Amino acid sequence: MSNNKKSANGAATPSADKENISSFIIRQAQEKIKISDEKKLGRYEKAVNSAVADALREFCGQSEEFARAIVESDKTYADCLTAICKGLGQSISDFDLYTKAVQFWFPGAVVEYKMTIRMSEYELEEEPKTDISLSLDSLLDW
């Protein structure tokens, strides 16, 4: 039996087809974000590989358009790591690294970050009453 949602006349509904295509594209993009031979990576690429891959896979799940850009590109994930690590000095923030990785696949894309602080572990179980949000811009202006 097919997993497609059926309409009254037995045909697959367009929304089910769109959902299947979207899921397929996201899975393809997430599969493309891997290194087959980690021995070929430089030390910086090895250091950031796992975190960058996790972030990019998460972004694919958030945006089919971003996932499609990865799938349709001739670039590889290894190319991405090489590009984002080129010219690194002693350090780079995770935020800058993830932004560079996203822009490698989708130039001009903007990555926004939201950090939320919970004052105790018990607040994780409750619905948040007050979130304290920090803007990276305001942190950098001091």
Backbone torsions as a table, in degrees:
resi	resn	phi	psi	omega
1	MET	NA	138.7	-176.7
2	SER	-76.0	149.3	177.2
3	ASN	-85.8	-7.8	-179.2
4	ASN	-67.2	143.4	174.0
5	LYS	-72.5	136.8	-177.3
6	LYS	-109.2	143.9	174.0
7	SER	-89.7	-178.1	-177.3
8	ALA	-58.1	-35.1	-178.5
9	ASN	-86.7	3.4	175.0
10	GLY	91.0	-2.7	179.8
11	ALA	-85.9	149.9	176.6
12	ALA	-65.6	139.6	-179.8
13	THR	-78.1	148.1	179.2
14	PRO	-58.1	-36.0	-178.8
15	SER	-66.6	-35.1	177.4
16	ALA	-67.6	-41.6	178.5
17	ASP	-63.2	-44.0	180.0
18	LYS	-62.4	-41.3	179.1
19	GLU	-63.6	-42.0	179.1
20	ASN	-65.8	-42.5	179.0
21	ILE	-64.5	-44.4	179.2
22	SER	-59.5	-47.5	179.3
23	SER	-62.3	-39.7	179.5
24	PHE	-63.1	-45.2	-179.7
25	ILE	-63.8	-43.5	179.3
26	ILE	-62.3	-43.6	178.5
27	ARG	-63.6	-40.9	178.1
28	GLN	-60.5	-45.8	-179.8
29	ALA	-63.0	-45.0	-179.2
30	GLN	-63.6	-33.9	176.5
31	GLU	-69.9	-32.4	-178.8
32	LYS	-70.4	-21.0	-178.1
33	ILE	-88.7	75.1	177.7
34	LYS	-156.8	159.0	178.1
35	ILE	-111.7	124.5	-180.0
36	SER	-79.8	-33.5	-179.1
37	ASP	-134.4	95.9	-176.1
38	GLU	-67.1	-17.7	179.8
39	LYS	-64.8	-23.1	-178.6
40	LYS	-81.7	-7.4	-178.2
41	LEU	-84.0	149.6	172.6
42	GLY	-76.8	175.4	-176.0
43	ARG	-66.2	-37.4	178.5
44	TYR	-67.7	-43.0	179.6
45	GLU	-61.6	-41.4	177.6
46	LYS	-63.0	-39.4	-176.9
47	ALA	-65.6	-35.5	-175.2
48	VAL	-101.3	-9.3	-173.2
49	ASN	-48.4	-57.3	-173.8
50	SER	-62.9	-46.8	-177.9
51	ALA	-66.1	-41.7	179.5
52	VAL	-66.3	-43.0	178.9
53	ALA	-60.1	-45.5	179.1
54	ASP	-60.2	-44.8	-179.3
55	ALA	-64.3	-45.6	-179.2
56	LEU	-64.1	-39.2	177.1
57	ARG	-63.0	-40.4	177.7
58	GLU	-63.3	-43.8	178.9
59	PHE	-62.9	-36.4	177.0
60	CYS	-61.0	-40.5	178.4
61	GLY	-66.5	-24.6	-179.9
62	GLN	-85.7	-26.2	-173.2
63	SER	-142.4	110.2	176.5
64	GLU	-62.1	-35.0	179.8
65	GLU	-62.3	-41.8	177.2
66	PHE	-65.7	-44.7	178.1
67	ALA	-59.2	-42.3	179.6
68	ARG	-62.8	-38.8	178.8
69	ALA	-61.0	-39.5	178.5
70	ILE	-67.9	-46.5	-178.1
71	VAL	-62.0	-41.8	-174.6
72	GLU	-82.8	-7.8	-178.9
73	SER	-82.1	148.4	173.3
74	ASP	-82.7	-9.3	-178.4
75	LYS	-71.7	153.7	177.3
76	THR	-109.3	166.6	176.7
77	TYR	-65.2	-35.1	176.4
78	ALA	-62.2	-39.6	176.0
79	ASP	-60.2	-40.5	179.7
80	CYS	-61.0	-49.7	-179.2
81	LEU	-60.4	-42.3	179.1
82	THR	-61.7	-43.8	-178.0
83	ALA	-66.2	-44.0	-175.7
84	ILE	-75.4	-21.0	179.0
85	CYS	-93.0	-9.9	-178.5
86	LYS	-63.5	127.9	176.5
87	GLY	76.3	13.3	177.9
88	LEU	-67.3	141.2	175.2
89	GLY	-89.5	-132.5	-178.6
90	GLN	-77.1	-26.7	-177.6
91	SER	-160.3	165.2	174.7
92	ILE	-152.2	145.3	179.1
93	SER	-74.5	153.5	176.2
94	ASP	-57.5	-40.3	-177.9
95	PHE	-61.2	-45.0	178.6
96	ASP	-65.4	-39.5	-179.6
97	LEU	-63.1	-48.1	-179.4
98	TYR	-65.6	-38.1	178.3
99	THR	-64.0	-44.3	177.8
100	LYS	-61.6	-39.1	-179.7
101	ALA	-66.5	-43.0	178.0
102	VAL	-62.9	-45.1	-178.3
103	GLN	-70.4	-20.7	173.1
104	PHE	-61.9	-42.1	-178.3
105	TRP	-86.1	-33.2	-173.9
106	PHE	-138.2	80.3	-177.7
107	PRO	-54.3	137.1	179.8
108	GLY	90.6	-9.0	178.5
109	ALA	-66.0	148.5	179.2
110	VAL	-114.1	133.6	177.9
111	VAL	-110.9	125.4	177.5
112	GLU	-107.8	143.7	-179.8
113	TYR	-121.5	140.6	175.9
114	LYS	-128.1	125.4	177.2
115	MET	-113.0	134.2	179.9
116	THR	-122.9	134.0	178.4
117	ILE	-105.5	134.8	172.7
118	ARG	-112.3	131.5	-173.3
119	MET	-78.3	-11.0	174.5
120	SER	-157.5	164.9	179.6
121	GLU	-65.7	-22.8	-178.6
122	TYR	-71.5	-26.6	178.3
123	GLU	-68.3	-20.9	177.5
124	LEU	-65.7	-31.6	-178.6
125	GLU	-83.2	-22.4	-178.5
126	GLU	-93.4	160.5	170.6
127	GLU	-68.9	131.6	-176.3
128	PRO	-63.2	133.8	177.6
129	LYS	-88.8	-47.7	179.9
130	THR	-140.5	121.7	174.4
131	ASP	-97.6	143.4	173.0
132	ILE	-105.5	111.9	-179.5
133	SER	-104.0	136.5	179.5
134	LEU	-116.3	133.4	175.2
135	SER	-90.5	134.4	177.8
136	LEU	-61.1	-34.1	178.4
137	ASP	-60.3	-42.4	-178.7
138	SER	-70.9	-28.4	177.5
139	LEU	-71.7	-33.2	-176.8
140	LEU	-82.1	-15.7	-177.8
141	ASP	-82.2	-7.2	-177.5
142	TRP	-76.5	NA	NA
